[in-house]
Amino acid sequence: MGKVSTGSGVLDELLDGGYEPDIITTIYGPSSSGKTNICLISALHVAKTKKVIFIDTEGGSSKQRLLQLSLGNEKLPGNILFLKPTNFQEQMEIFNRLKDLVNDKIGMVVVDTISMLYRVELGNKEEVYEVNKIMGKQLSYLVEIARKREIPVLIANQVYSNFDEREKFNMVGGDIMTYSSKCLIELKPGPDGTRIAVLKKHRSLPERQVAFRITEKGIEKAKGKLFGVI
């Protein structure tokens, strides 16, 4: 199985060619760190040859931004099937349907973000265990799809910080998310408006990082910023 390009030279360099096709890759970071842009860029790249299922829980995938990133190719967004759950129950129903929706024509599944409606549900329910159990089931569906269909599953996730360590970010969902994802990429703010992508977990690559900027056409490597092992 060959790797699937992220659609960005910066991230392809970080991952030695792109996403592995039989696992979940999770990208996490604070608001405005580039998660949605990376998800859209990757979806549009795969949409050149296959269809993509894009589960959007935040409403962050605007048509205008899609057209910008597709560089005028209006056919590409048409190959992306957007599903937009508005609560955790609808999200679960969509995940239940995924096994029937994913066929040989689908080249990628994207979830942006996996934790938005999960956090809302945690705030409304006293039984945290039950909510986590449902989230675990959703992730198990994604793991099964990635393995059986041999396609990359890309997840964006939110972060939170503890009161005592406001500059340190923790991924929402903790061990549930970490266990399911074989590849973890943390996004964080860098100097002078740059963002840093840190490869935190991978089956065959060391922890390393690269700096990038978000542009109208996508993302580009930040000039003067070194790529390397941490």
N, C-alpha and C positions, 0 to 999 in steps of 0.2 A: 504494500500500500504506500503510495507516494503522499507526501505532505500536500496540504491545500493552502495555496497562497492566501495571506491575510488581505491582499489588495494594497498593501503598503510596504514599500521597500524597507522602511524603518523596522517594522515588526517582523518582517520576513528575516531580516538580519538577526534580530534578537532571538528568533526561534529556529534559526538555521534552515530556513526554507518555508516555514508556515505552520499551520495547525496540523496536528496529528489527527487522522480521519476517524479514529475509533474511540475517542475519549471526549470527556467534557473539558473544555478550557474555560476558566472563570477569570474575568477581568474585573477588578474591584478598585474603588477609590472614592474620594469625596466628590461632591457636586462640581460640575464643570471641569472635571479632570480629563475628559475625553472619551468616556465609556461609550456613549451613544454614537459618537462619530466613528469610533472603531467598529462598532457593531454594524453600522450602515455601510461603511467602506467594505467590510468583509462580505456582507450580504450582496452588495452590488457586484463585487468581483465574481462571486459564485454564480450570480444571476446571468452572467455572460454565456454559461453553458448548461446550467441546471436551474431548477426552481428552488426557492428558499421559503421556509416557513419562519415568520418573524412574529414572536409574541411580544407585544408592546404594552406593558402595564402602566407606563408613565405618560404616554402621549407625546413622546419626544421625537418621533420620526416624522417631521414635517415634510410635505411634498416639495416645498421650495428647497430645503436642504438636500433632499434626495436628488433633485434635478441638478443642483450645483455639483454634487459629488459624482453624478453619472456623466458629467462633462457634456451635457446636451443629448446624450443617448436616451431618448424618452422610452425606448422599449425595455430597458433594464428594470425600472421600477415595476413594470407590469409582470415580471417574473417573480416578484416577491409577494407572497400571501401574508397580509397583515391580520393578526388576530389580537383583539384588544379587550381583555377581561377588565371588568370594573370592580370586582371584589374577589376574595380568596376562593370562594365557591366556584365562580366562573373560571378562575384559573385552573382549579382542579378538574373541572369538566373538559376544558381544552386539553389538558394533559392526558386525560382518559381517551380522548379522540385521536391523539397523535399517532398511535400505532396504526390506525386505519388511514390517516392522512399521509404518512410518510411512505413513499414508494420509490421505485427506481428513478423517477424523474426529480426527486428532491435531493439537492446536494448539500444542504446545511439547514440546521435548526438554530435559531437565535432567540434568546430570552432577555429582554431589556426592560426592567430588571427583575430578577427572580425574587427579590426581597421586599419590593414595594408593598404589595398587598398582604404579604406575610406579616410585615410589621404592624399593619393596620389591624389584622386579625388578632395578633398577640395583644394589642391594646384593648380589644373588645372582649376577649375571652379570659376566663380565670384558669382554664385547663391548658396550661402551656404545653404539657406533654402531648395532648391530642393534636395541637396545632403543629408541633414539631414532627409528630408521626405522619401527618398528612404531607408536610413538606418533604420528609424523607421518602415517601411514596412517589411524589412528583419527580424527585431527583432520580429515583430508581428507574422510572420510565425513560428518562433521558439517557441514563447509562445504557440501558438495554437497546435503545434506538441507535446510539452511537456504535455499539459493538456489533449488532446484527446487520445494520445497514452500511457500516463502515463509512460513516460520514461524520464530519466534525459537528459537535454541539457547542455553541458559544453562549456563555452566560455572562451578563453584567450583574454586578452586585454592589450594594451600598456598604458604607462603613459607619462606624461610630467611634467616639473617643471617650475614655474614662475621665472623670472630673479631675483626677490627680495627674493625668498625662494627656493633656489636650492636644499635643502635637503628635501623639501616637495613635494611629488608626487601627481598628479591629474590624474584620469582616463580619457583617451581619450573618447570623446563622451558625457561626463558629465551626465546630467539628462536623456538623451535618454537611456543610458546604465543602469543607476541606477534604473530607473523606471521599466524596463523590467526584471531585475534580482531580485529574492527574496532572493538570497544568494550571498554575496560578500566576497571574500577572497583576502586580499592584501598580496603580497609577497614583502619582502624588505631585504636588506643585513643585516646580523648580525655579531657579532664578530668572529674572527678566522675562516673565511671562511664559517660560517653557514648562513642559510637563516631563516627568521622569517615569518611564516604564521599567519596572523591576521584575525580572523573572524569579519568582519566589520558590517555585516548585516545578520540576519537570522530570520525566522518566530517564532522560539521558544527558541533559545539559546542566551546567553549573549555574548557580545564582549569579546573575549579571544584570546590567541595566543599559538603557540608552535614553537620551534626551530628545524631545521632539516638540514641534510647534503645530498648532491647529491652524489651517489655512482654509480659504474658500474651496480649494480643490481637494482638500483632504488633510493629511498630516505629512510633515516633512522633518527630516533629521535636523536638529538644532545645530547651527554652525558653531564650531569651536568647542562643542561638547563631545567628550570622548565616550566611546562605547567600550565596555570592558567588564571583567569579572569584579565582583564586589569583594 
